[in-house]
């Protein structure tokens, strides 16, 4: 059985990953709550090791189950992100907005791998364990996600159409 303090220490990471995964703070908080509830109920199944990876695995499974039930979960990037650190430079805020919009255009599988490795800094092995796929699949999805994200940002496709001002 894990220490409850260890579980509490992981909440900020769970919230950050859930928010990036769902794109909606309300749904992200629900996903974190469902994950914590399942962790407490299934605590007897935890076999030691990396608590964060186990919690991310639970969150992944819950997210996938909810996605399958809903048949389609729309990713909604917030325009106003109070919890996202924003530097005072206007260009940085615009770059962040463009990145969020580009992330929203990635498939859920690609976005998930990119966020686990890039944002949460999990190793390929831990990411493969969380998602339940072979490590080669993680590497392939990550390469495709990075390539697609790079192309979206370079093309400016994430900016949307320009408005004509008279």
N, C-alpha and C positions, 0 to 999 in steps of 0.2 A: 504494500500500500504506500502511496506517495504522501509526502507531507502537504498539508493544505496550504502552507505558506509558499511552497514551490508552485502550486496551482495559481495562487494569487499573483505571484511574480510574472507569470506568463500571460496574464490578461491583457496588458498593453500590446503585446505582439499579436495575440489572437485578434484583438480589435482592429489593429492596423491591417492585418492580412484579410480579415473578413470585409473590411471596408473597401479595400482595393479589389477584392474578388467580386463583391456585390455591386459596388458603386452607389449604394444608398445607405446612409447611416442607420436608418430604422431597421432595414433588413439585416444589416451587418450586426447590429446589437442583438437582434433575435437569433442570428446564427451563433454568435458567441455564447449567448445564454443557453441555447440548445446544446452546444458543445460542452459547456461546463456542467450542465445537468447530466449529460450522458457520461462524462468523465467521473462524476461522483457516483452515479449508479453502477458504472462498470469498473470502479476502482479495483475491485478484486481481480480483474483480468489483466491489470498492468503488471508486467513481468520485470520491471526495473529498466534501466537504460535511460535513454533520452526522453524526458517527459515532454519537451516541446514537440519533438517529432510525433510522439503518440497523440498529443492533443491536435496537431495539424492533421494527422490521419483521421481522427474522429471528425474534425471539422470538414475535411474533404468528403468523407462519406456522407455526412449530413447534407452538405451542399449538393452533392450529386443526387442523392435521394430526393431532395426538394426540387431540383431541376427536372428530374424525370417525372415527378408528380405534376409539376406545372407545365410540362412539355416544352416550356420556353421561359427562361428568366431573362428579362430585359436588363441590360447593363445601363445604368443611368449615372453619368458622371455629374457630380454637383458643380455648379458654377461657383458657389461660395463654400470654401472648405476651411472652416475655422480651426480644425485640428492639424491642418497641413502647414508646416512652417514655411513662411513666405518671406524672402528677403526683400528689402525695400526697393530694389531695382525693378522697374516696370517690365523690362525685357524678361527677367527671370519669371515673373508671374505669367507672362504670355507663353514662355517656353513650357512651364508647368501645365498650363491649360492645354496646349497643343499635345503634350505627352499624354494627358488624361484622355483626350479625345481619340488619340491614336490607339491607346490601350483599349478603349471601348470598342474599337473596330476589330480587334483580334478575336479569334475564336476562344471560347471558355477554356479549352484544353491548353492552348498556347499561352493565354493570359495567366493561367494558374501556374504553369511551370516557370514562366518568366518572373512572376511575383515571388514564388518560393525560393528560387535561386538568387534573383537579383535584389529583392527587397528584404526577404527574411534571412538571406545568407545561408540557406541550407546547402549541404553538399549534394552532389548528384545522387549519391547513394541514399541519403536521407529523403530527398525529394521523391525518388523512385519508391521508397518505402511508404511515404505519405500517400502518394497517388495510387500505388498498387500496380505499377507497370515496370517493365525491365529498364535498367539504366540506359540502354541504348535508345529506348523510346524517349526518355527524358532528354538525352543529348540531342536527338533529332528534333523534338518539339521545341527545345530551347533555341537551336540554330535557326529553325524556321520562324520562330516568334521574333527573334532579334532581327532577322533579315526583313521580315514584313514590317516591323516597327520602324526600322531604319528607312525603308522605302516610303512609308506613310508620312514620316516627319519630313523627309527630304522633298517629297512632292508637294507638301503643303495641303494634302488631301484632308487632313484633320481640321483645317481651318474653316472649311465650308465655303460657300459662295460669298463673294464680296457684295456689299450693298452699294448701289449707286446713289450718290448724294449730289443734289443740285443746289 
